[in-house]
């Protein structure tokens, strides 16, 4: 089977699909912005990458969400819940982690099926 990589750089690809499964790299918003804005930006980028891979948010199988501070859980969920409201919700896990840049407050990793 062919492996297709999207927006590949020297360190990583933003998306990879193999057969009917799409794997996205961890997506983040603008460092220093609010959790709400970072989550909105991240979800918009996820939609863009899924479209490039022949998928959509309706085909998300699994989401892993990392927050720099679990105190931001409700704020992130307000954006997530609104974004996912028009499709069947995927499986999801959320945890707290020290992210790559101290300005990042949320990072989302997605696995999806191709449409």
N, C-alpha and C positions, 0 to 999 in steps of 0.2 A: 504494500500500500504506500501511496505517496504521502509525504509529510510536506505541508505547505506552511511557510513562515511569512508573516506580515510585519512590515516595518521593523526589519532586522537591523540591528546595530552591532558594534563590536562585542558588547556584553550580553545582549539578550534580544529576543524578538518580543514585540508587543502582543502578538497573537500567533498561535500555531494551531493548525487543524490537521487531524489524522483521521481519515474516514469521515464519520459523521460527528466527531467530537471536537469541540473548540476549547482551547485553553488560553486564557488571557493572563498576561503578566499582572502583577499587582498594580492597580491604578490609583493615582493620587491627584489631588487638586493643587491649587496654588498655596505654597507654604505661607503660613502666617494669617491666612484668611480664616473666617469663622468655620466651625464644624459644618454648619448649614451650607455655606458656600462651597467648601471643599467637597462635601458629599454631592451636591448638585453637579459640580464640575466633573467629579469622578464618574457619576452615573451617565452623564452625557458622553464622556469618552468611552465608557463601556458600550453604550448603544452604537457609537460610531464604529468601534472595532468589531463588534458582533456583526454589523451590517457588512463590513468588508469581508468577513469570513463566511457570509451567507447564513447568518443567524439573526436572532433578535432577543429582546428580554423575555419574550414569551417562551423561549426555548432554553432558558437558564436552568441547569440541573442543580448547581451548587454554588453558593456564595460563601466566601470566607472574608470576614470583616475584622480588621485590626484597628483598634482605637488607641491613641496614645494615652488616653485617660478614660476609664470606664464611666466617669462622671458625665461624659458627653454622650452616653448611650441613648438617652431619650431624645436629644437634639438630632442625632444621626437618624434614629428610627422615624422621626417625624418626616424627614425627607424620603427615606427608604419606603415607608408605608405608602406615601402618596405616589411615588414612582412605580411601585409594583402593584398598585390597587387594581389596574385594569387587566392583569394577567394572573395565572395561577402562580402562587408563591413557590419558589424553589426551596430546597433544603438550605439551611444557613447556620453558620456558627459565627459568634462574635467573641473576641477576646481583647485583652489589653497587651500592648507590646511597645517597646521602644522602637520607633520608626527611624528610617534612614536619615532624616533631617528633623531637627527639633521643631521646625515649623509645620511639619505634617501632623495632622490630627486624626486622619482616617485614611486607610488603604483598603481597597476591595479587590479580591481575587475571584475570578469567575471561571466556571466550567459550564459549557453549554452544548446542546445538540445543534447540528446544522439544520436549517429549516428544510 
